[in-house]
């Protein structure tokens, strides 16, 4: 009896093996495609670009910050960072970045809200998204010239307000070439950047959340206080940090508009490296390394907040 059962099992195993061999079904495992070495050739320009324009300059910056003008190792450049004018430069730069990130973030959020949740036509959204992509990269000399032509002492808007309405904004205390003038100029490219950053978070706000809150008797204010803002808060903070970093490293716009009259770190670095009077390249490297440290903290905070915000986007 046991022998017959054993023979039946062997027959069934053989039949299963034969059937699987004929059909090539479940037991057939296809090998994963092997990536050839030629597939990596397309990345060679990318790695060359990264090495030439990021790794080499960063290494030179790091080495130069720890050297004196004669090439010997020294920490004297970092001790110079505690000079009153350098500390003031960092404080002005941080203040400018904070003000423009806050102003650009607020205006950009309301514009993005109107585009995503305000029920505007799709054509308007497409136009605003395209414009935001262009305007967020419109900086440097062209942006400075545009604001000088518009809000300078003889700018179009300034002359119109003075001749037509009798309002002289410069007598009222405004100065395009001062701190607040530079802040207004920065906000121009901060607003569209905020629109681009916050749109995905607003698109992922589920309608079911609002419908559920309304069914439970919550008002619009209660919905935003208890649901909308808590959900968007990580994304808003991450966007604020990104705007802060964007303004913190801006150089061409500030230099073209003010000519170096405002004491911010990027202009001070340029004066130390390329200037005729304040020529101390190694101090400029140390200043830049301080900016890299602050930007690294901002990037780490942005990445952490993005991971938190991604939970609501799934």
SULUR-V142878 format. One record per residue. N is the residue number from 1. RES is the residue in one letter. D_FIRST is the distance of its C-alpha to the first C-alpha in whole Angstrom. Layout:
n=N res=RES d_first=D_FIRST
n=N res=RES d_first=D_FIRST
This chain:
n=1 res=X d_first=0
n=2 res=X d_first=4
n=3 res=X d_first=5
n=4 res=X d_first=5
n=5 res=X d_first=6
n=6 res=X d_first=9
n=7 res=X d_first=10
n=8 res=X d_first=11
n=9 res=X d_first=13
n=10 res=X d_first=15
n=11 res=X d_first=16
n=12 res=X d_first=17
n=13 res=X d_first=19
n=14 res=X d_first=20
n=15 res=X d_first=21
n=16 res=X d_first=23
n=17 res=X d_first=25
n=18 res=X d_first=26
n=19 res=X d_first=27
n=20 res=X d_first=29
n=21 res=X d_first=31
n=22 res=X d_first=32
n=23 res=X d_first=33
n=24 res=X d_first=34
n=25 res=X d_first=34
n=26 res=X d_first=33
n=27 res=X d_first=32
n=28 res=X d_first=35
n=29 res=X d_first=38
n=30 res=X d_first=42
n=31 res=X d_first=44
n=32 res=X d_first=47
n=33 res=X d_first=50
n=34 res=X d_first=52
n=35 res=X d_first=56
n=36 res=X d_first=58
n=37 res=X d_first=61
n=38 res=X d_first=63
n=39 res=X d_first=62
n=40 res=X d_first=64
n=41 res=X d_first=67
n=42 res=X d_first=68
n=43 res=X d_first=68
n=44 res=X d_first=71
n=45 res=X d_first=74
n=46 res=X d_first=73
n=47 res=X d_first=72
n=48 res=X d_first=75
n=49 res=X d_first=77
n=50 res=X d_first=76
n=51 res=X d_first=76
n=52 res=X d_first=80
n=53 res=X d_first=81
n=54 res=X d_first=79
n=55 res=X d_first=78
n=56 res=X d_first=81
n=57 res=X d_first=83
n=58 res=X d_first=81
n=59 res=X d_first=81
n=60 res=X d_first=85
n=61 res=X d_first=86
n=62 res=X d_first=84
n=63 res=X d_first=86
n=64 res=X d_first=89
n=65 res=X d_first=89
n=66 res=X d_first=89
n=67 res=X d_first=92
n=68 res=X d_first=95
n=69 res=X d_first=98
n=70 res=X d_first=98
n=71 res=X d_first=94
n=72 res=X d_first=93
n=73 res=X d_first=91
n=74 res=X d_first=92
n=75 res=X d_first=91
n=76 res=X d_first=95
n=77 res=X d_first=94
n=78 res=X d_first=91
n=79 res=X d_first=94
n=80 res=X d_first=96
n=81 res=X d_first=94
n=82 res=X d_first=95
n=83 res=X d_first=99
n=84 res=X d_first=100
n=85 res=X d_first=100
n=86 res=X d_first=97
n=87 res=X d_first=95
n=88 res=X d_first=98
n=89 res=X d_first=96
n=90 res=X d_first=93
n=91 res=X d_first=93
n=92 res=X d_first=95
n=93 res=X d_first=92
n=94 res=X d_first=90
n=95 res=X d_first=92
n=96 res=X d_first=92
n=97 res=X d_first=89
n=98 res=X d_first=88
n=99 res=X d_first=91
n=100 res=X d_first=89
n=101 res=X d_first=86
n=102 res=X d_first=87
n=103 res=X d_first=89
n=104 res=X d_first=87
n=105 res=X d_first=84
n=106 res=X d_first=85
n=107 res=X d_first=87
n=108 res=X d_first=84
n=109 res=X d_first=81
n=110 res=X d_first=84
n=111 res=X d_first=84
n=112 res=X d_first=80
n=113 res=X d_first=80
n=114 res=X d_first=82
n=115 res=X d_first=80
n=116 res=X d_first=76
n=117 res=X d_first=77
n=118 res=X d_first=80
n=119 res=X d_first=79
n=120 res=X d_first=81
n=121 res=X d_first=81
n=122 res=X d_first=78
n=123 res=X d_first=81
n=124 res=X d_first=83
n=125 res=X d_first=80
n=126 res=X d_first=79
n=127 res=X d_first=83
n=128 res=X d_first=83
n=129 res=X d_first=80
n=130 res=X d_first=81
n=131 res=X d_first=85
n=132 res=X d_first=83
n=133 res=X d_first=81
n=134 res=X d_first=85
n=135 res=X d_first=87
n=136 res=X d_first=85
n=137 res=X d_first=85
n=138 res=X d_first=89
n=139 res=X d_first=91
n=140 res=X d_first=93
n=141 res=X d_first=96
n=142 res=X d_first=96
n=143 res=X d_first=95
n=144 res=X d_first=98
n=145 res=X d_first=100
n=146 res=X d_first=99
n=147 res=X d_first=100
n=148 res=X d_first=103
n=149 res=X d_first=104
n=150 res=X d_first=103
n=151 res=X d_first=104
n=152 res=X d_first=106
n=153 res=X d_first=110
n=154 res=X d_first=111
n=155 res=X d_first=107
n=156 res=X d_first=107
n=157 res=X d_first=106
n=158 res=X d_first=108
n=159 res=X d_first=111
n=160 res=X d_first=110
n=161 res=X d_first=110
n=162 res=X d_first=113
n=163 res=X d_first=115
n=164 res=X d_first=114
n=165 res=X d_first=113
n=166 res=X d_first=115
n=167 res=X d_first=112
n=168 res=X d_first=112
n=169 res=X d_first=109
n=170 res=X d_first=110
n=171 res=X d_first=113
n=172 res=X d_first=110
n=173 res=X d_first=108
n=174 res=X d_first=106
n=175 res=X d_first=106
n=176 res=X d_first=103
n=177 res=X d_first=104
n=178 res=X d_first=103
n=179 res=X d_first=100
n=180 res=X d_first=99
n=181 res=X d_first=100
n=182 res=X d_first=97
n=183 res=X d_first=95
n=184 res=X d_first=96
n=185 res=X d_first=95
n=186 res=X d_first=92
n=187 res=X d_first=90
n=188 res=X d_first=91
n=189 res=X d_first=88
n=190 res=X d_first=86
n=191 res=X d_first=86
n=192 res=X d_first=84
n=193 res=X d_first=82
n=194 res=X d_first=81
n=195 res=X d_first=80
n=196 res=X d_first=78
n=197 res=X d_first=76
n=198 res=X d_first=76
n=199 res=X d_first=75
n=200 res=X d_first=71
n=201 res=X d_first=71
n=202 res=X d_first=73
n=203 res=X d_first=70
n=204 res=X d_first=67
n=205 res=X d_first=69
n=206 res=X d_first=67
n=207 res=X d_first=69
n=208 res=X d_first=66
n=209 res=X d_first=68
n=210 res=X d_first=71
n=211 res=X d_first=70
n=212 res=X d_first=68
n=213 res=X d_first=71
n=214 res=X d_first=74
n=215 res=X d_first=71
n=216 res=X d_first=72
n=217 res=X d_first=75
n=218 res=X d_first=76
n=219 res=X d_first=79
n=220 res=X d_first=79
n=221 res=X d_first=81
n=222 res=X d_first=78
n=223 res=X d_first=75
n=224 res=X d_first=77
n=225 res=X d_first=78
n=226 res=X d_first=74
n=227 res=X d_first=72
n=228 res=X d_first=73
n=229 res=X d_first=75
n=230 res=X d_first=73
n=231 res=X d_first=70
n=232 res=X d_first=73
n=233 res=X d_first=74
n=234 res=X d_first=72
n=235 res=X d_first=73
n=236 res=X d_first=76
n=237 res=X d_first=77
n=238 res=X d_first=75
n=239 res=X d_first=77
n=240 res=X d_first=80
n=241 res=X d_first=79
n=242 res=X d_first=79
n=243 res=X d_first=82
n=244 res=X d_first=84
n=245 res=X d_first=82
n=246 res=X d_first=84
n=247 res=X d_first=87
n=248 res=X d_first=87
n=249 res=X d_first=87
n=250 res=X d_first=89
n=251 res=X d_first=92
n=252 res=X d_first=94
n=253 res=X d_first=94
n=254 res=X d_first=96
n=255 res=X d_first=98
n=256 res=X d_first=99
n=257 res=X d_first=100
n=258 res=X d_first=102
n=259 res=X d_first=103
n=260 res=X d_first=101
n=261 res=X d_first=104
n=262 res=X d_first=101
n=263 res=X d_first=99
n=264 res=X d_first=95
n=265 res=X d_first=93
n=266 res=X d_first=92
n=267 res=X d_first=96
n=268 res=X d_first=97
n=269 res=X d_first=94
n=270 res=X d_first=96
n=271 res=X d_first=99
n=272 res=X d_first=98
n=273 res=X d_first=96
n=274 res=X d_first=99
n=275 res=X d_first=102
n=276 res=X d_first=105
n=277 res=X d_first=106
n=278 res=X d_first=103
n=279 res=X d_first=101
n=280 res=X d_first=99
n=281 res=X d_first=95
n=282 res=X d_first=94
n=283 res=X d_first=94
n=284 res=X d_first=93
n=285 res=X d_first=90
n=286 res=X d_first=90
n=287 res=X d_first=91
n=288 res=X d_first=88
n=289 res=X d_first=85
n=290 res=X d_first=86
n=291 res=X d_first=86
n=292 res=X d_first=82
n=293 res=X d_first=81
n=294 res=X d_first=82
n=295 res=X d_first=80
n=296 res=X d_first=77
n=297 res=X d_first=77
n=298 res=X d_first=78
n=299 res=X d_first=75
n=300 res=X d_first=73
n=301 res=X d_first=74
n=302 res=X d_first=73
n=303 res=X d_first=70
n=304 res=X d_first=69
n=305 res=X d_first=70
n=306 res=X d_first=69
n=307 res=X d_first=65
n=308 res=X d_first=66
n=309 res=X d_first=67
n=310 res=X d_first=64
n=311 res=X d_first=62
n=312 res=X d_first=64
n=313 res=X d_first=64
n=314 res=X d_first=60
